[in-house]
């Protein structure tokens, strides 16, 4: 384990100062990715059938806390916003607004993840430019005879480029995967919202 950390520290140092923002981008991106993975996964499990959700809306009954799926989430959010007089037309508008709000929530952080995944290779390119500038500076001062000094600049150029790509490729994959999952959930919530409108009747 100590050898692993030693090699990682050596790799980090060989990339120069640009490694700090690159790793910062990576840290923020993966924190957001794990946040979205956990959030979206919760909406796929322990769901309630649409018919049961409709009965809960009709009877104004909240789902049990053990249900965390998309349908239960929609019912909870709708009941929290519902008109106390249970006016059918007003409730229909509230349901539409609730569906729109939930769909917006599903998109939260996804654009940020995509941007961070795209920024990572650009930060690596910045490191490449800095490394090549260092190399040319060494060549200007010492000529091509000082291989050790030239290797430092080349190392900065290669390591930062490699690190940027290593961060960007899985980040872009996860971004696309999360966008597809969110789109599937948005379709499910929208169709459930349409289904629930038939249960928006005032209680006698």
C-alpha positions in Angstrom: 0.0 0.0 0.0 2.9 2.4 0.8 4.4 1.7 -2.6 1.1 2.6 -4.2 0.9 6.0 -2.5 4.6 6.6 -3.3 4.0 5.9 -7.0 0.9 8.1 -7.0 2.8 11.0 -5.3 5.6 10.6 -7.9 3.1 10.6 -10.7 1.3 13.7 -9.3 4.6 15.6 -8.8 5.7 14.8 -12.4 2.6 16.5 -13.7 3.4 19.9 -12.1 1.1 22.5 -10.8 -1.6 21.9 -13.4 -2.4 18.6 -11.6 -4.1 20.4 -8.8 -7.0 21.9 -10.8 -7.2 18.7 -12.9 -7.7 16.6 -9.7 -10.0 19.2 -8.3 -12.2 18.9 -11.4 -12.1 15.1 -11.1 -13.1 15.2 -7.4 -16.1 17.5 -7.9 -17.2 15.6 -11.0 -17.2 12.2 -9.2 -18.9 13.6 -6.1 -21.7 14.8 -8.4 -21.8 11.5 -10.3 -22.2 9.4 -7.2 -24.8 11.8 -5.9 -26.9 11.4 -9.1 -26.3 7.6 -9.2 -27.6 7.1 -5.7 -30.5 9.5 -6.2 -31.7 8.0 -9.5 -31.2 4.4 -8.3 -33.5 5.2 -5.3 -36.3 6.1 -7.8 -36.2 2.7 -9.5 -36.6 0.6 -6.3 -39.5 0.1 -3.9 -42.0 1.7 -6.2 -45.8 1.6 -6.0 -48.1 0.5 -8.8 -49.9 3.3 -10.7 -53.4 2.0 -9.6 -52.3 2.1 -5.9 -50.9 5.6 -6.5 -54.2 6.7 -8.0 -56.1 5.4 -5.0 -53.8 7.3 -2.7 -54.4 10.5 -4.7 -58.1 10.0 -4.7 -58.2 9.3 -0.9 -55.5 11.9 -0.1 -53.4 9.2 1.6 -49.6 9.6 1.7 -47.4 6.6 0.6 -45.6 4.7 3.3 -42.0 5.8 4.0 -40.7 2.5 2.8 -41.7 3.4 -0.8 -39.1 5.6 -2.5 -39.7 5.0 -6.2 -40.7 7.5 -8.8 -44.5 7.0 -8.4 -44.3 7.4 -4.6 -42.1 10.5 -5.1 -44.7 12.0 -7.4 -47.6 11.3 -5.1 -45.8 12.8 -2.1 -44.9 16.0 -3.9 -48.4 16.3 -5.3 -50.1 15.8 -2.0 -47.8 18.4 -0.4 -48.9 21.0 -3.0 -52.5 19.9 -3.3 -55.4 22.3 -2.8 -57.2 21.7 0.5 -60.6 22.1 -1.2 -59.6 19.3 -3.7 -60.8 21.3 -6.7 -60.4 19.1 -9.7 -59.3 21.7 -12.2 -56.8 23.3 -9.8 -55.4 19.9 -8.7 -54.9 19.1 -12.4 -52.8 22.2 -12.8 -50.9 21.5 -9.6 -50.2 17.9 -10.8 -48.8 19.3 -14.1 -46.6 21.7 -12.2 -45.4 18.9 -9.9 -44.4 16.7 -12.8 -42.5 19.7 -14.3 -40.7 20.3 -11.0 -39.7 16.7 -10.6 -38.4 16.5 -14.2 -36.3 19.6 -13.6 -34.9 18.0 -10.4 -33.9 14.9 -12.3 -31.7 17.1 -14.6 -29.9 18.7 -11.6 -26.1 18.5 -11.9 -26.2 16.6 -15.2 -25.0 19.6 -17.2 -22.4 20.3 -14.6 -21.0 16.8 -14.9 -20.9 17.1 -18.7 -19.0 20.4 -18.5 -16.5 19.1 -16.0 -15.9 16.0 -18.1 -15.2 18.3 -21.1 -13.0 20.6 -19.1 -10.7 17.9 -17.9 -8.9 17.3 -21.3 -8.6 21.1 -21.8 -6.8 21.3 -18.4 -4.6 18.5 -19.6 -3.9 20.5 -22.8 -2.9 23.5 -20.7 -0.4 21.2 -18.9 0.9 20.1 -22.3 1.5 23.7 -23.3 3.2 24.5 -20.0 5.4 21.4 -20.3 6.5 22.2 -23.9 7.2 25.8 -22.9 9.5 24.5 -20.1 11.2 22.1 -22.6 11.8 24.9 -25.1 13.2 27.1 -22.4 15.7 24.4 -21.4 16.7 24.0 -25.0 17.2 27.8 -25.3 19.4 27.9 -22.3 21.3 24.6 -22.4 20.7 23.3 -25.9 19.7 19.7 -26.5 22.5 18.3 -24.5 20.7 18.4 -21.1 18.4 15.5 -21.4 17.4 15.5 -17.7 16.2 19.1 -17.7 14.3 18.4 -21.0 12.6 15.3 -19.5 11.0 17.4 -16.8 9.1 19.5 -19.2 8.1 16.6 -21.4 6.9 14.7 -18.3 4.6 17.6 -17.4 3.2 17.7 -21.0 2.5 13.9 -21.1 1.3 13.3 -17.6 -1.2 16.2 -17.6 -2.6 15.1 -21.0 -2.9 11.5 -19.9 -4.6 12.5 -16.6 -7.1 14.8 -18.4 -8.1 12.0 -20.7 -8.3 9.5 -17.9 -10.8 11.8 -16.1 -12.7 12.8 -19.2 -13.5 9.5 -20.8 -15.3 7.8 -17.9 -16.8 11.2 -17.0 -18.4 11.5 -20.4 -19.6 7.9 -20.3 -21.2 8.4 -16.9 -22.8 11.7 -18.0 -24.4 10.0 -21.0 -25.6 7.1 -18.8 -27.1 9.4 -16.2 -28.8 11.5 -18.9 -30.5 8.3 -20.3 -31.6 7.2 -16.8 -33.0 10.6 -16.1 -34.8 10.7 -19.4 -36.4 7.3 -18.7 -37.6 8.5 -15.3 -38.9 11.7 -16.7 -41.0 9.7 -19.2 -42.2 7.5 -16.4 -43.2 10.4 -14.2 -44.9 12.2 -17.0 -47.0 9.2 -18.0 -47.9 8.5 -14.3 -49.0 12.1 -14.0 -51.3 11.7 -17.0 -52.7 8.5 -15.4 -53.3 10.1 -12.1 -55.5 12.8 -13.5 -58.5 10.4 -13.7 -58.4 10.1 -9.9 -58.6 13.9 -9.3 -62.1 14.0 -8.0 -63.4 15.9 -5.0 -64.3 13.8 -2.1 -68.0 13.8 -1.1 
